[in-house]
C-alpha cells in the first residue's frame, strides 16, 4: 500500500468523520452568536478561535465539511451517472451521428466554466447549495463522458470484445458487461479527482455568494467573511483556507494512491 494512499485516506477520513460527527455533536452551536467573544484567538474554550460573530470556528468547520462534501459528492454522482453512459454510447457508435452529437454537446458545456454556469442558474433560480450542485454536476458530465469514451474506444479493438460481437451480443450489452468493468478503475480515480475539484468549486461559489446560504456554514463563505479582518484576526481566514487546502490535498493523494493500486501497468513498472 502506497504512502499516498495511506496519507490521503487519513486526511480525507478526518474530514469525513468530522462531517458525520457534526450531525450529532459540535463543540458549540453554529447559530449562537456572542459578540463579546468575537475574533478570539485559539484557546482552551475555543480550540480554533471565534469569528466576527463570536461563533466557534471549529464547529463552523465541522458543519461546513458536511456542506462541502455533500455538494461535491452529489455533483460528482450527477457527472458520473450521466457522463459514463454517454461516453459508453459514444464509443459504441464511434463516428456515427450519436457519437458526434454527444461530443459536440460536451464541447458546448466545456465552453462555459462551472462558475459561469452557476451564475446563469442562480440568475434564474437564486443562489443555493442545490443550484451549486447542479452547476458543478453539469460541468462534470463531459469530463466523465470524454474519459469513458477514450478508454472504451481502445477496448473495442480488443479480441475479447470481437469475440463477444461474434457471439451475437448487442453493443449495449457489450458496453455494460465488458467495457464498463474494464474502465471502472479509471473512473474511480477520476471520480476522486473530480471530488477534490468539486470541493474547490463549492468553496469558490460560496465565496462569491452563489453557494450555500446563511445560516448554513460554508468554508468558502467563511473565507469571504474573513477577508476584511485578516489584519485583526489572521486565524479567521487562515484556518478555513488551510482546511480547504488539506481536504483537496488529501483527495489528490488518495486519487494518486488509488491509481497506483488499481493500475496493473504501474505495478509492473515499479516491480
C-alpha positions in Angstrom: 0.0 0.0 0.0 1.5 3.3 -1.1 2.2 6.2 1.3 0.0 8.5 -0.9 -3.0 6.2 -0.4 -2.4 6.0 3.4 -1.9 9.7 3.9 -4.7 10.7 1.5 -7.0 8.3 3.2 -6.2 9.6 6.7 -6.6 13.3 5.7 -9.9 12.6 3.8 -11.1 10.4 6.6 -10.6 13.1 9.2 -12.9 15.5 7.4 -15.5 12.8 6.6 -15.6 11.8 10.2 -15.9 15.4 11.3 -18.8 15.9 8.8 -20.7 12.9 10.2 -19.9 13.8 13.7 -21.4 17.3 13.1 -24.9 15.7 12.7 -24.9 14.7 16.4 -22.3 16.9 18.1 -20.3 20.1 17.7 -18.3 22.0 20.4 -20.8 24.9 20.1 -23.9 25.9 18.2 -23.1 27.3 14.7 -26.0 29.7 15.1 -25.2 31.0 18.5 -23.7 34.5 18.3 -21.6 36.0 21.1 -20.4 39.4 20.0 -18.5 39.9 23.3 -16.4 36.9 22.4 -15.7 37.9 18.7 -12.4 37.3 17.0 -10.9 35.5 19.9 -7.6 33.5 19.1 -7.5 29.7 19.7 -7.8 28.9 23.3 -9.0 26.1 25.6 -12.6 27.3 25.3 -12.5 27.6 21.5 -9.8 25.4 20.1 -9.6 27.3 16.8 -10.9 30.6 18.0 -14.0 32.5 17.1 -15.2 34.5 14.1 -16.6 38.1 13.8 -19.9 37.0 15.3 -18.3 35.1 18.2 -19.2 31.7 16.7 -16.8 28.8 17.4 -14.7 28.2 14.2 -14.2 24.5 14.8 -18.0 24.0 14.9 -18.3 26.0 11.7 -15.7 23.9 10.0 -17.3 20.7 11.0 -20.7 21.7 9.7 -19.1 23.3 6.7 -17.3 20.0 5.9 -20.8 18.4 5.7 -21.9 21.0 3.3 -18.8 20.8 1.0 -18.7 17.0 1.0 -22.4 16.7 0.2 -22.3 19.2 -2.6 -19.2 17.7 -4.2 -20.3 14.1 -3.7 -23.8 14.7 -5.3 -22.2 16.8 -8.1 -19.7 14.0 -8.9 -22.6 11.5 -8.8 -24.5 13.5 -11.3 -21.5 13.8 -13.6 -20.7 10.1 -13.4 -24.3 9.0 -13.6 -24.9 10.8 -16.8 -21.4 11.1 -18.3 -20.4 7.5 -18.1 -23.5 6.2 -20.1 -23.0 9.0 -22.7 -19.3 8.0 -23.0 -20.1 4.3 -23.5 -22.8 5.1 -26.0 -20.5 7.4 -28.0 -17.7 4.8 -28.1 -20.2 2.1 -29.1 -21.2 4.3 -32.1 -17.9 5.8 -32.9 -18.1 8.0 -36.0 -21.8 7.9 -36.1 -24.4 10.6 -35.5 -24.9 9.7 -31.8 -21.1 10.0 -31.2 -21.0 13.3 -33.0 -24.0 14.8 -31.1 -22.6 13.7 -27.7 -19.1 15.0 -28.3 -20.4 18.4 -29.7 -22.6 18.8 -26.6 -19.6 18.1 -24.4 -17.7 20.8 -26.3 -20.5 23.2 -25.7 -20.6 22.6 -21.9 -16.8 22.9 -21.8 -17.0 26.3 -23.4 -18.6 27.6 -20.2 -16.7 27.3 -16.9 -18.7 26.0 -13.9 -18.8 29.5 -12.3 -20.4 30.9 -15.4 -23.0 28.1 -15.5 -23.6 28.7 -11.8 -24.2 32.4 -12.4 -26.7 31.6 -15.2 -28.5 29.1 -13.0 -28.6 31.4 -10.0 -29.9 34.3 -12.0 -32.9 32.2 -12.8 -33.4 30.2 -9.6 -31.5 32.1 -6.9 -28.3 31.2 -5.0 -28.4 27.9 -3.0 -26.4 24.8 -2.4 -28.8 22.9 -4.7 -28.0 25.2 -7.6 -24.3 24.9 -6.9 -24.7 21.1 -7.1 -26.5 21.4 -10.5 -23.8 23.7 -11.8 -20.9 21.6 -10.7 -22.7 18.4 -11.8 -23.3 19.7 -15.3 -19.7 20.6 -15.7 -18.7 17.1 -14.6 -20.8 15.3 -17.2 -18.5 16.0 -20.2 -15.4 15.1 -18.1 -16.7 11.6 -17.4 -18.1 11.3 -20.9 -14.7 12.1 -22.6 -12.7 9.8 -20.3 -15.2 6.9 -20.6 -15.3 7.3 -24.4 -11.5 7.5 -24.7 -10.9 4.4 -22.6 -13.8 2.4 -24.2 -12.5 3.1 -27.8 -9.3 1.3 -27.1 -11.2 -1.7 -25.7 -13.5 -2.0 -28.7 -10.5 -3.2 -30.7 -9.6 -6.0 -28.3 -10.0 -9.6 -29.1 -12.4 -10.4 -26.3 -14.8 -7.7 -27.5 -14.6 -9.1 -31.0 -15.4 -12.5 -29.6 -18.5 -11.1 -27.8 -19.7 -9.5 -31.0 -19.3 -12.8 -32.9 -21.3 -14.4 -30.1 -24.2 -12.2 -31.0 -24.2 -9.7 -28.1 -25.5 -6.2 -28.8 -23.3 -3.2 -28.5 -25.3 -2.1 -25.4 -24.8 -5.4 -23.7 -21.1 -5.4 -24.5 -20.7 -1.9 -23.1 -22.4 -2.9 -19.8 -20.9 -6.4 -19.4 -17.4 -6.0 -20.8 -16.4 -2.3 -21.4 -17.7 -0.8 -18.1 -16.0 -3.2 -15.7 -12.7 -2.7 -17.6 -12.9 1.2 -17.3 -14.2 1.2 -13.7 -10.7 1.6 -12.2 -10.1 4.7 -14.3 -13.5 6.1 -13.4 -12.9 5.6 -9.6 -9.6 7.5 -9.8 -11.2 10.3 -11.9 -14.1 10.4 -9.5 -11.7 11.1 -6.6 -10.0 13.9 -8.6 -13.4 15.5 -9.6 -14.4 15.2 -5.9 -11.5 17.4 -4.9 -12.3 19.8 -7.7 -15.9 19.8 -6.5 -14.7 20.9 -3.1 -12.8 23.8 -4.6 -15.7 24.7 -6.9 -18.2 24.7 -3.9 -15.8 26.9 -1.9 -15.4 29.3 -4.8 -19.2 29.5 -5.4 -19.8 30.1 -1.8 -17.1 32.7 -1.7 -18.9 34.8 -4.3 -22.3 34.2 -2.7 -23.6 31.6 -5.1 -23.3 28.5 -2.9 -24.9 27.5 0.4 -26.7 30.5 2.0 -26.7 31.6 5.7 -27.2 30.3 8.3 -25.7 27.1 6.7 -21.9 27.3 7.3 -19.6 27.0 4.2 -15.8 27.1 4.0 -15.9 29.5 1.1 -18.2 31.9 2.8 -16.1 31.8 5.9 -13.2 33.0 3.8 -15.3 35.7 2.2 -16.4 36.9 5.6 -12.9 36.9 7.0 -11.2 38.8 4.2 -11.7 42.2 5.7 -10.4 41.1 9.1 -7.1 39.4 8.2 -5.1 42.2 9.9 -7.2 42.0 13.1 -7.5 38.2 13.4 -5.5 36.3 10.8 -6.7 32.9 12.2 -10.3 33.6 11.0 -9.1 33.5 7.3 -6.1 31.1 7.7 -7.9 28.3 9.3 -10.7 27.8 6.7 -8.2 28.4 4.0 -5.8 25.7 5.3 -8.8 23.4 5.8 -9.7 23.6 2.1 -6.0 23.0 1.2 -5.8 20.0 3.5 -9.1 18.5 2.1 -8.1 18.9 -1.5 -4.5 17.6 -0.8 -5.9 14.6 0.9 -8.3 13.8 -2.0 -5.5 14.2 -4.6 -3.1 12.0 -2.6 -6.0 9.5 -2.3 -6.5 9.6 -6.1 -2.8 9.1 -6.8 -2.7 6.2 -4.3 -5.8 4.6 -5.9 -4.3 5.0 -9.4 -1.1 3.2 -8.2 -3.1 0.5 -6.6 -5.6 -0.1 -9.3 -3.5 0.3 -12.4 -1.7 -3.1 -13.1 0.7 -1.4 -15.5 2.2 0.8 -12.8 2.6 -2.3 -10.6 4.6 -4.0 -13.3 6.8 -0.9 -13.8 7.5 -0.5 -10.1 8.2 -4.1 -9.7 
